[in-house]
Amino acid sequence: MSGSADVIIIGAGHNGLVTAFYLAKAGLRPLILESRDATGGCVANETFAPGYQAPLANSIGPLRPSVARDMGIGRAVTFIRPDPRLVALDADGRALVFAADPARTAEAIRPFSEKDAANYPEFCAVLRRLGGFLGDLLEMTPPDIDSPAAGELWELLKTGRRFRSLGKKDSFRLLRWGPMAAADLVSEFFETDLLQAAVATRGVFGTAQGPWSAGSGAVLLLNAAIDPMPGGSSVTVKGGPAALAKGITEAVRSVGVQIRTGARVARVIVEEDRATGVILEDGTEIRARAVISNADPRRTFLDLIDAVNLDPGFMTKVRNFRMRGTVAKVHLALGGLPSFAGVANPADLHGRLIIAPGIDYLERSFDASKYGEIPQHPFLDFTIPTLSDPSLAPMTKHVLSAHVQFVPYKVAGATHWDQHRSDLAAVVLRTLEQYAPGIGGLVEATQVLLPSDLERTYGLTGGQIYHGEPALDQLFTMRPILGWAQYRTPIEGLFLCGSGTHPGGGITGASGQNAAREITKALKSRRT
């Protein structure tokens, strides 16, 4: 069997869908091949008990505004924007509420520290300015280091001018803070351990870095470019992420994109150093002008391409691209709403909650994962999505969906992680019990998704939720590999569009939109 298409996109994750949308708008005929039976990739719900659904991602990016506008997503889904965005729970029974209004948050900080309350509005303003500058970098294609084109040189010149416009103080901050540890960065503004840790989590979430790791400051700043508020995003959609995946899929189909689910790509066809199509697991061969992979870089180059088609030096760099996942998911079906110490108003529970009561707490949790151990005091970032969307559980009941960090991909001395699945669930429940006494008595069902589960079910190599560690040496011109950060690959006609490319990140659609722009240029220049 055989077929053909203008371009083939491997994977119907959100970046693959976004890429297809923009290529179709440019006049091409994309065909998306998805191995699973559903589109959206990690933009999904998990049905883990009868009547209970939990989001795989506890917040949406937020989706890049231009992507949401162009695809008309606001007409297809209802976005939920909780306020407060975040509640940080303290071990002493208090809680720190991060509202959308900096002044309101400053008042919540005041009982902890007058000094920190006074500094908070300034910190928000600094993040907004630096995030604005970095936001422009997220939208541009990293330049070719060896031979930058005239347009790339012009973009770099404009970037230099924007950098100068930051002023001496902010430009100096940017240069210092990027290589810094997030713990050092936040200590320049705040003295309260709970506040420091709450802000520093934005530099370590989803990474194999602790708050004292060099370069975690850069991750914090890049997240500020997506959403400048210190508490981070808590945007969700009614119906959970699956509703967003459905809305994006409908937008893609409306512009003529074909999507085939249950179609697993076994190999990319390479002829005379050029990608000319794919072969599916069932033997079907599909030819195309170009092949675009939404899979992570290691899966693309090590699993889908014959090694003889790539330079050994390039393959070594691919193997060295770090993809060590550190995040597990634990979902709880609850018979009622738990009460959290320090949170008097249940309305404050509509956003995200975190258990990371101090910098040292975070670092010790990270230390355990480095040695293949389950952290006994994990960093938890969780939501109770049923407060804003009761449709996710039976009436009067609730779902608690927790990201658990730092969880090692492999447990030292264990032949299989499944031996410790119940251990992790017990650690999470014991930790929650300290902050929400009695929650254990409400639990009716539990689901544990390990990094290996995320790899097996959602194709995340190593369980790395960002398709690659967001570290200083794997960002911008070095994402995924120095010299190949323009969504192209050493094989002509083969491109990348997933989160393993610049700018990476969560559910924003940014990598897909950027990639579509460059792929369109490349295919048009080839045609001429």
Buried (B, 14 or more C-beta within 10 A) or exposed (E): EEBEBBBBBBBBBBBBBBBBBBBBBBEBBBBBBBBBEBBBBBBBBBBBBEEBBBBBBBBBBBBBEEBBEBBEBEEBBEBBBBBBBBBBBBBEEBBBBBBBEBEBBBBBBBEBBEBBBEBBEEBBEBBEBBBBBBBBBBBBBBBBEEEBEEEBEEBEEEBEEEBEEBEEEBBEBBEEBBEBBBBBBBBEBBEBBBBBBBBBBBBBBBBBBBBBBBBBBBBBBBBBBBBBBBBBBBBBBBBBBBBBBBBBBBBBBEBEBBBBEEBEBBBBBBEEEBBBBBBBEEEBBBBBBBBBBBBBBBBBBBBBBEEEBBEEEBBEBBEEBBBBBBBBBBBBBBBEBBBBBBBEEEEBBBBBBBBBBBBBBBBBBBBBBEEEBBBEBBBBBBBBBBBBBBEBBBEEBBBBBBBBBBBBBBBEEBEEBEEBBEBBBBBBBEBBBBBBEEBBEBBBBBBBBBBBBBBEBBBBBBBBBBBBBBBBEBBBBBBBBBBBBBBBBBBBBBBBBBBBBBBBBBBBBBBBBBBBBBBBBBBEEEEE
